[in-house]
Amino acid sequence: MKQLVFDIAPPPQPTLQNFVIGLNGEVMATLRALLEGASHERFIYLWGGAGCGKSHLLQGFAAAASAHHLRACLVRDAQMCTEDEAALCDVLLLDDVMALDAPNQNRLFNIMNRLRDGSGLLLVSGPYAPMHLNIRQDVASRLAQGLVFQVKCLSDEDKAQALMTHAQGRGFTLPRDVVAYLLKQWKRDLPSLMTALEALDRYSLEVKRPITVPLAREVLALLPKST
C-alpha cells in the first residue's frame, strides 16, 4: 500500500482549559486561585512521571498569566534566565529543575532568595518530590518550603473519555474497541493519542470507511513512529 502522507494539524497549544484534570483537581484549583489573586504563594513545585502533564500545566499557566496582564517567563531547555531578567517577571516558570547544571542551580537559588523577600511567583516542575531530587540541597529545601503537588497521570479511563469527547467535538463517535486498541498499540501520552485520533478521522474521511479497529491498525502502520 502506498503510504499516505498525513497533513495533520499540530496539536493545540497547551492551556489550562484543555488540560484533562483527572485526579489533579487540587493542583488546578490552586493554579486558578493564583491567577485570581486568591493565593499569594511564592513557590509552587509540580512533580510526577513523564507524560503526566507537568509541561502542559506550566505552558498553560504561562498563557493564562499573560492573559491576566502578568509578565510570565517560561524557562526551558535547562538554561536559567539571569537574575535581572527574572526580576522583570511577575511569574517565572521553570520546566524540569533536574536539567539545570551547577551554575544554573546557583542562579535559581539566588532568584528564589529574591522572590522570598519580594514579590512574584516561581512555578517549577521536576520528576521527583523535592527531597529526592539530585540537585543542590538548599535548592531542594527551598522548593519544599512552598506548595508541592504530585501531578498524577491520567488513568486509561480518563484518556478514553478525553479521546471520545474530542471525537464528538469533531463530529463523530469513537467506538470503545477502537479506543482500547489505540491505548494498547500506540504511545500512551495524551498528545500522541490525540494525534493518532486526528489522523484516524482524516483517513476515514479520505477512504470513506467507518472508524473500526482494522482501520485504526492501518492508520498506526502509516503514522511515523516519531509522531
Secondary structure, DSSP 8 states (H G I E B T S, - for coil): ---------------STTS--TT-HHHHHHHHHHHTTS---SEEEEE--TTSSHHHHHHHHHHHHHHTT--EEEE-TT----HHHHHT-SEEEES-GGG--HHHHHHHHHHHHHHHHS--EEEEEESS-GGGSSS-HHHHHHHHHSEEEE-----HHHHHHHHHHHHHHTT----HHHHHHHHHHS--SHHHHHHHHHHHHHHHHHHT----HHHHHHHHHHS-TT-
